[in-house]
Amino acid sequence: MSAKLWLKLTVEEIARELEQTPTALLPLGVTEQHGYHLPLAVDVYNTEMICTRASEQTGCLVIPPLQTVGGSF
């Protein structure tokens, strides 16, 4: 089964999907420095990939990630 990504669906497709599976996954990650070799959004990328893979297994929708800012620069 392919992942169901909210941002790639129309309003009608989202409504149909929510009738079948009323659960949505929210990727949540902190935007912070993890050293000079990694992008600031590495936590967001990781949670988005985990939710995408979970969607492939469960059929749940993946809504757009919520990013928070943390750490010190």
Biopython code that builds the backbone (N, CA, C, O; Angstrom):
import numpy as np
from Bio.PDB.StructureBuilder import StructureBuilder

atoms = [
    (1, "MET", "N", (0.849, -1.172, 0.000)),
    (1, "MET", "CA", (0.000, 0.000, 0.000)),
    (1, "MET", "C", (0.900, 1.242, 0.000)),
    (1, "MET", "O", (1.934, 1.256, 0.668)),
    (2, "SER", "N", (0.516, 2.268, -0.735)),
    (2, "SER", "CA", (1.312, 3.483, -0.758)),
    (2, "SER", "C", (0.859, 4.425, 0.356)),
    (2, "SER", "O", (-0.277, 4.350, 0.825)),
    (3, "ALA", "N", (1.757, 5.303, 0.768)),
    (3, "ALA", "CA", (1.455, 6.256, 1.836)),
    (3, "ALA", "C", (0.410, 7.253, 1.364)),
    (3, "ALA", "O", (0.352, 7.597, 0.183)),
    (4, "LYS", "N", (-0.405, 7.708, 2.287)),
    (4, "LYS", "CA", (-1.448, 8.689, 1.988)),
    (4, "LYS", "C", (-1.015, 10.031, 2.568)),
    (4, "LYS", "O", (-1.210, 10.312, 3.750)),
    (5, "LEU", "N", (-0.423, 10.851, 1.703)),
    (5, "LEU", "CA", (0.110, 12.142, 2.128)),
    (5, "LEU", "C", (-0.903, 13.245, 1.891)),
    (5, "LEU", "O", (-1.302, 13.498, 0.754)),
    (6, "TRP", "N", (-1.313, 13.896, 2.955)),
    (6, "TRP", "CA", (-2.338, 14.934, 2.953)),
    (6, "TRP", "C", (-2.066, 15.992, 1.884)),
    (6, "TRP", "O", (-2.980, 16.387, 1.160)),
    (7, "LEU", "N", (-0.829, 16.450, 1.781)),
    (7, "LEU", "CA", (-0.481, 17.532, 0.860)),
    (7, "LEU", "C", (-0.632, 17.158, -0.607)),
    (7, "LEU", "O", (-0.698, 18.038, -1.465)),
    (8, "LYS", "N", (-0.688, 15.870, -0.903)),
    (8, "LYS", "CA", (-0.792, 15.434, -2.286)),
    (8, "LYS", "C", (-2.208, 15.045, -2.687)),
    (8, "LYS", "O", (-2.430, 14.558, -3.796)),
    (9, "LEU", "N", (-3.171, 15.256, -1.787)),
    (9, "LEU", "CA", (-4.559, 14.870, -2.045)),
    (9, "LEU", "C", (-5.448, 16.096, -2.209)),
    (9, "LEU", "O", (-5.127, 17.181, -1.724)),
    (10, "THR", "N", (-6.561, 15.910, -2.895)),
    (10, "THR", "CA", (-7.563, 16.973, -2.987)),
    (10, "THR", "C", (-8.466, 16.907, -1.757)),
    (10, "THR", "O", (-8.411, 15.948, -0.987)),
    (11, "VAL", "N", (-9.289, 17.927, -1.581)),
    (11, "VAL", "CA", (-10.219, 17.955, -0.449)),
    (11, "VAL", "C", (-11.170, 16.761, -0.521)),
    (11, "VAL", "O", (-11.458, 16.139, 0.502)),
    (12, "GLU", "N", (-11.651, 16.441, -1.698)),
    (12, "GLU", "CA", (-12.566, 15.304, -1.859)),
    (12, "GLU", "C", (-11.870, 13.988, -1.517)),
    (12, "GLU", "O", (-12.464, 13.126, -0.869)),
    (13, "GLU", "N", (-10.621, 13.826, -1.943)),
    (13, "GLU", "CA", (-9.881, 12.594, -1.629)),
    (13, "GLU", "C", (-9.643, 12.462, -0.128)),
    (13, "GLU", "O", (-9.735, 11.365, 0.423)),
    (14, "ILE", "N", (-9.338, 13.577, 0.534)),
    (14, "ILE", "CA", (-9.129, 13.547, 1.987)),
    (14, "ILE", "C", (-10.418, 13.133, 2.695)),
    (14, "ILE", "O", (-10.387, 12.302, 3.603)),
    (15, "ALA", "N", (-11.540, 13.704, 2.287)),
    (15, "ALA", "CA", (-12.831, 13.352, 2.902)),
    (15, "ALA", "C", (-13.112, 11.860, 2.744)),
    (15, "ALA", "O", (-13.553, 11.211, 3.692)),
    (16, "ARG", "N", (-12.860, 11.310, 1.555)),
    (16, "ARG", "CA", (-13.071, 9.865, 1.333)),
    (16, "ARG", "C", (-12.148, 9.031, 2.213)),
    (16, "ARG", "O", (-12.576, 8.034, 2.796)),
    (17, "GLU", "N", (-10.890, 9.433, 2.309)),
    (17, "GLU", "CA", (-9.927, 8.682, 3.119)),
    (17, "GLU", "C", (-10.309, 8.699, 4.593)),
    (17, "GLU", "O", (-10.193, 7.682, 5.277)),
    (18, "LEU", "N", (-10.765, 9.849, 5.086)),
    (18, "LEU", "CA", (-11.147, 9.949, 6.497)),
    (18, "LEU", "C", (-12.395, 9.134, 6.823)),
    (18, "LEU", "O", (-12.588, 8.740, 7.973)),
    (19, "GLU", "N", (-13.243, 8.878, 5.832)),
    (19, "GLU", "CA", (-14.397, 8.004, 6.055)),
    (19, "GLU", "C", (-13.936, 6.565, 6.283)),
    (19, "GLU", "O", (-14.539, 5.831, 7.066)),
    (20, "GLN", "N", (-12.871, 6.168, 5.599)),
    (20, "GLN", "CA", (-12.361, 4.798, 5.728)),
    (20, "GLN", "C", (-11.466, 4.641, 6.950)),
    (20, "GLN", "O", (-11.567, 3.646, 7.669)),
    (21, "THR", "N", (-10.598, 5.607, 7.190)),
    (21, "THR", "CA", (-9.668, 5.561, 8.322)),
    (21, "THR", "C", (-9.640, 6.934, 8.975)),
    (21, "THR", "O", (-8.972, 7.837, 8.472)),
    (22, "PRO", "N", (-10.358, 7.112, 10.095)),
    (22, "PRO", "CA", (-10.465, 8.430, 10.718)),
    (22, "PRO", "C", (-9.250, 8.819, 11.562)),
    (22, "PRO", "O", (-9.372, 9.618, 12.491)),
    (23, "THR", "N", (-8.098, 8.268, 11.249)),
    (23, "THR", "CA", (-6.879, 8.556, 12.000)),
    (23, "THR", "C", (-5.868, 9.222, 11.086)),
    (23, "THR", "O", (-5.675, 8.796, 9.947)),
    (24, "ALA", "N", (-5.222, 10.271, 11.588)),
    (24, "ALA", "CA", (-4.167, 10.941, 10.838)),
    (24, "ALA", "C", (-2.910, 10.993, 11.706)),
    (24, "ALA", "O", (-2.987, 11.147, 12.925)),
    (25, "LEU", "N", (-1.771, 10.865, 11.066)),
    (25, "LEU", "CA", (-0.490, 10.901, 11.765)),
    (25, "LEU", "C", (0.124, 12.288, 11.615)),
    (25, "LEU", "O", (0.125, 12.861, 10.526)),
    (26, "LEU", "N", (0.645, 12.825, 12.718)),
    (26, "LEU", "CA", (1.246, 14.162, 12.727)),
    (26, "LEU", "C", (2.744, 14.046, 12.968)),
    (26, "LEU", "O", (3.163, 13.771, 14.092)),
    (27, "PRO", "N", (3.564, 14.251, 11.931)),
    (27, "PRO", "CA", (5.009, 14.286, 12.152)),
    (27, "PRO", "C", (5.362, 15.550, 12.933)),
    (27, "PRO", "O", (4.995, 16.653, 12.527)),
    (28, "LEU", "N", (6.057, 15.401, 14.027)),
    (28, "LEU", "CA", (6.437, 16.531, 14.878)),
    (28, "LEU", "C", (7.940, 16.493, 15.075)),
    (28, "LEU", "O", (8.485, 15.483, 15.519)),
    (29, "GLY", "N", (8.608, 17.577, 14.751)),
    (29, "GLY", "CA", (10.061, 17.605, 14.899)),
    (29, "GLY", "C", (10.548, 18.982, 15.287)),
    (29, "GLY", "O", (9.906, 19.996, 15.012)),
    (30, "VAL", "N", (11.693, 18.991, 15.928)),
    (30, "VAL", "CA", (12.319, 20.236, 16.353)),
    (30, "VAL", "C", (13.336, 20.657, 15.300)),
    (30, "VAL", "O", (14.115, 19.840, 14.810)),
    (31, "THR", "N", (13.317, 21.936, 14.961)),
    (31, "THR", "CA", (14.309, 22.500, 14.051)),
    (31, "THR", "C", (15.439, 23.053, 14.920)),
    (31, "THR", "O", (15.295, 24.095, 15.559)),
    (32, "GLU", "N", (16.554, 22.342, 14.931)),
    (32, "GLU", "CA", (17.679, 22.756, 15.766)),
    (32, "GLU", "C", (18.976, 22.212, 15.184)),
    (32, "GLU", "O", (18.973, 21.315, 14.342)),
    (33, "GLN", "N", (20.052, 22.761, 15.642)),
    (33, "GLN", "CA", (21.358, 22.364, 15.144)),
    (33, "GLN", "C", (21.771, 21.004, 15.713)),
    (33, "GLN", "O", (21.649, 20.750, 16.911)),
    (34, "HIS", "N", (22.264, 20.133, 14.818)),
    (34, "HIS", "CA", (22.762, 18.817, 15.204)),
    (34, "HIS", "C", (24.217, 18.680, 14.771)),
    (34, "HIS", "O", (24.661, 17.593, 14.402)),
    (35, "GLY", "N", (24.930, 19.743, 14.816)),
    (35, "GLY", "CA", (26.293, 19.767, 14.306)),
    (35, "GLY", "C", (26.297, 20.453, 12.953)),
    (35, "GLY", "O", (25.245, 20.711, 12.369)),
    (36, "TYR", "N", (27.477, 20.741, 12.470)),
    (36, "TYR", "CA", (27.596, 21.511, 11.227)),
    (36, "TYR", "C", (27.419, 20.655, 9.977)),
    (36, "TYR", "O", (27.392, 21.188, 8.868)),
    (37, "HIS", "N", (27.300, 19.361, 10.133)),
    (37, "HIS", "CA", (27.193, 18.457, 8.987)),
    (37, "HIS", "C", (25.760, 18.049, 8.658)),
    (37, "HIS", "O", (25.541, 17.396, 7.638)),
    (38, "LEU", "N", (24.781, 18.409, 9.481)),
    (38, "LEU", "CA", (23.389, 18.003, 9.252)),
    (38, "LEU", "C", (22.498, 19.228, 9.076)),
    (38, "LEU", "O", (22.795, 20.292, 9.618)),
    (39, "PRO", "N", (21.400, 19.086, 8.316)),
    (39, "PRO", "CA", (20.455, 20.202, 8.183)),
    (39, "PRO", "C", (19.699, 20.428, 9.492)),
    (39, "PRO", "O", (19.568, 19.518, 10.310)),
    (40, "LEU", "N", (19.210, 21.637, 9.673)),
    (40, "LEU", "CA", (18.490, 21.968, 10.904)),
    (40, "LEU", "C", (17.201, 21.168, 11.063)),
    (40, "LEU", "O", (16.751, 20.952, 12.189)),
    (41, "ALA", "N", (16.608, 20.732, 9.982)),
    (41, "ALA", "CA", (15.304, 20.050, 10.036)),
    (41, "ALA", "C", (15.435, 18.529, 10.075)),
    (41, "ALA", "O", (14.490, 17.830, 9.708)),
    (42, "VAL", "N", (16.575, 17.999, 10.507)),
    (42, "VAL", "CA", (16.764, 16.544, 10.482)),
    (42, "VAL", "C", (15.709, 15.819, 11.315)),
    (42, "VAL", "O", (15.279, 14.731, 10.931)),
    (43, "ASP", "N", (15.284, 16.380, 12.432)),
    (43, "ASP", "CA", (14.234, 15.750, 13.246)),
    (43, "ASP", "C", (12.909, 15.706, 12.495)),
    (43, "ASP", "O", (12.177, 14.720, 12.570)),
    (44, "VAL", "N", (12.610, 16.769, 11.780)),
    (44, "VAL", "CA", (11.370, 16.824, 11.000)),
    (44, "VAL", "C", (11.413, 15.784, 9.889)),
    (44, "VAL", "O", (10.431, 15.077, 9.662)),
    (45, "TYR", "N", (12.546, 15.686, 9.195)),
    (45, "TYR", "CA", (12.686, 14.691, 8.124)),
    (45, "TYR", "C", (12.505, 13.274, 8.673)),
    (45, "TYR", "O", (11.839, 12.444, 8.054)),
    (46, "ASN", "N", (13.095, 13.004, 9.825)),
    (46, "ASN", "CA", (12.999, 11.663, 10.415)),
    (46, "ASN", "C", (11.557, 11.312, 10.781)),
    (46, "ASN", "O", (11.088, 10.218, 10.467)),
    (47, "THR", "N", (10.857, 12.228, 11.441)),
    (47, "THR", "CA", (9.483, 11.916, 11.851)),
    (47, "THR", "C", (8.551, 11.820, 10.645)),
    (47, "THR", "O", (7.607, 11.029, 10.646)),
    (48, "GLU", "N", (8.817, 12.625, 9.620)),
    (48, "GLU", "CA", (7.990, 12.546, 8.423)),
    (48, "GLU", "C", (8.176, 11.196, 7.730)),
    (48, "GLU", "O", (7.207, 10.624, 7.229)),
    (49, "MET", "N", (9.389, 10.686, 7.695)),
    (49, "MET", "CA", (9.645, 9.380, 7.080)),
    (49, "MET", "C", (9.014, 8.259, 7.908)),
    (49, "MET", "O", (8.441, 7.327, 7.345)),
    (50, "ILE", "N", (9.110, 8.338, 9.218)),
    (50, "ILE", "CA", (8.497, 7.323, 10.078)),
    (50, "ILE", "C", (6.978, 7.302, 9.872)),
    (50, "ILE", "O", (6.385, 6.230, 9.754)),
    (51, "CYS", "N", (6.350, 8.476, 9.827)),
    (51, "CYS", "CA", (4.903, 8.543, 9.607)),
    (51, "CYS", "C", (4.529, 8.046, 8.212)),
    (51, "CYS", "O", (3.498, 7.396, 8.044)),
    (52, "THR", "N", (5.355, 8.345, 7.215)),
    (52, "THR", "CA", (5.092, 7.874, 5.857)),
    (52, "THR", "C", (5.131, 6.355, 5.802)),
    (52, "THR", "O", (4.277, 5.734, 5.169)),
    (53, "ARG", "N", (6.097, 5.763, 6.450)),
    (53, "ARG", "CA", (6.183, 4.298, 6.469)),
    (53, "ARG", "C", (5.042, 3.681, 7.264)),
    (53, "ARG", "O", (4.532, 2.622, 6.900)),
    (54, "ALA", "N", (4.641, 4.337, 8.346)),
    (54, "ALA", "CA", (3.494, 3.845, 9.116)),
    (54, "ALA", "C", (2.219, 3.923, 8.281)),
    (54, "ALA", "O", (1.363, 3.043, 8.368)),
    (55, "SER", "N", (2.094, 4.962, 7.483)),
    (55, "SER", "CA", (0.931, 5.102, 6.603)),
    (55, "SER", "C", (0.885, 3.981, 5.574)),
    (55, "SER", "O", (-0.193, 3.483, 5.248)),
    (56, "GLU", "N", (2.025, 3.585, 5.069)),
    (56, "GLU", "CA", (2.080, 2.478, 4.112)),
    (56, "GLU", "C", (1.562, 1.182, 4.734)),
    (56, "GLU", "O", (0.985, 0.342, 4.044)),
    (57, "GLN", "N", (1.771, 1.028, 6.030)),
    (57, "GLN", "CA", (1.349, -0.192, 6.723)),
    (57, "GLN", "C", (-0.098, -0.129, 7.212)),
    (57, "GLN", "O", (-0.778, -1.153, 7.277)),
    (58, "THR", "N", (-0.568, 1.074, 7.555)),
    (58, "THR", "CA", (-1.866, 1.189, 8.218)),
    (58, "THR", "C", (-2.959, 1.840, 7.376)),
    (58, "THR", "O", (-4.144, 1.626, 7.633)),
    (59, "GLY", "N", (-2.577, 2.628, 6.379)),
    (59, "GLY", "CA", (-3.557, 3.355, 5.591)),
    (59, "GLY", "C", (-3.962, 4.688, 6.180)),
    (59, "GLY", "O", (-4.837, 5.360, 5.635)),
    (60, "CYS", "N", (-3.341, 5.092, 7.290)),
    (60, "CYS", "CA", (-3.646, 6.394, 7.894)),
    (60, "CYS", "C", (-3.105, 7.522, 7.028)),
    (60, "CYS", "O", (-2.120, 7.354, 6.308)),
    (61, "LEU", "N", (-3.759, 8.666, 7.108)),
    (61, "LEU", "CA", (-3.266, 9.852, 6.432)),
    (61, "LEU", "C", (-2.074, 10.432, 7.190)),
    (61, "LEU", "O", (-1.989, 10.304, 8.412)),
    (62, "VAL", "N", (-1.161, 11.066, 6.469)),
    (62, "VAL", "CA", (-0.045, 11.789, 7.080)),
    (62, "VAL", "C", (-0.263, 13.264, 6.794)),
    (62, "VAL", "O", (-0.177, 13.706, 5.648)),
    (63, "ILE", "N", (-0.549, 14.030, 7.856)),
    (63, "ILE", "CA", (-0.760, 15.461, 7.666)),
    (63, "ILE", "C", (0.594, 16.165, 7.612)),
    (63, "ILE", "O", (1.603, 15.569, 7.989)),
    (64, "PRO", "N", (0.642, 17.413, 7.155)),
    (64, "PRO", "CA", (1.926, 18.110, 7.045)),
    (64, "PRO", "C", (2.631, 18.208, 8.397)),
    (64, "PRO", "O", (1.979, 18.344, 9.432)),
    (65, "PRO", "N", (3.955, 18.138, 8.386)),
    (65, "PRO", "CA", (4.697, 18.154, 9.651)),
    (65, "PRO", "C", (4.559, 19.468, 10.403)),
    (65, "PRO", "O", (4.426, 20.538, 9.810)),
    (66, "LEU", "N", (4.595, 19.358, 11.719)),
    (66, "LEU", "CA", (4.613, 20.517, 12.601)),
    (66, "LEU", "C", (6.055, 20.688, 13.062)),
    (66, "LEU", "O", (6.651, 19.778, 13.638)),
    (67, "GLN", "N", (6.594, 21.856, 12.800)),
    (67, "GLN", "CA", (7.996, 22.110, 13.150)),
    (67, "GLN", "C", (8.062, 23.102, 14.294)),
    (67, "GLN", "O", (7.393, 24.135, 14.274)),
    (68, "THR", "N", (8.857, 22.787, 15.272)),
    (68, "THR", "CA", (9.091, 23.711, 16.363)),
    (68, "THR", "C", (10.562, 24.114, 16.353)),
    (68, "THR", "O", (11.394, 23.398, 15.796)),
    (69, "VAL", "N", (10.882, 25.213, 16.942)),
    (69, "VAL", "CA", (12.266, 25.686, 16.966)),
    (69, "VAL", "C", (12.804, 25.479, 18.372)),
    (69, "VAL", "O", (12.152, 25.823, 19.358)),
    (70, "GLY", "N", (13.992, 24.916, 18.449)),
    (70, "GLY", "CA", (14.607, 24.678, 19.744)),
    (70, "GLY", "C", (16.100, 24.823, 19.655)),
    (70, "GLY", "O", (16.649, 25.157, 18.605)),
    (71, "GLY", "N", (16.749, 24.570, 20.760)),
    (71, "GLY", "CA", (18.205, 24.609, 20.783)),
    (71, "GLY", "C", (18.748, 26.028, 20.757)),
    (71, "GLY", "O", (18.001, 27.002, 20.660)),
    (72, "SER", "N", (20.050, 26.114, 20.845)),
    (72, "SER", "CA", (20.715, 27.412, 20.774)),
    (72, "SER", "C", (21.725, 27.384, 19.647)),
    (72, "SER", "O", (22.355, 26.357, 19.394)),
    (73, "PHE", "N", (21.877, 28.486, 18.986)),
    (73, "PHE", "CA", (22.755, 28.544, 17.826)),
    (73, "PHE", "C", (24.024, 29.294, 18.131)),
    (73, "PHE", "O", (24.880, 29.437, 17.258)),
]
sb = StructureBuilder()
sb.init_structure("model")
sb.init_model(0)
sb.init_chain("A")
sb.init_seg("    ")
for serial, (resi, resn, name, xyz) in enumerate(atoms, 1):
    if name == "N":
        sb.init_residue(resn, " ", resi, " ")
    sb.init_atom(name, np.array(xyz, "f"), 0.0, 1.0, " ", f" {name:<3s}", serial, name[0])
structure = sb.get_structure()
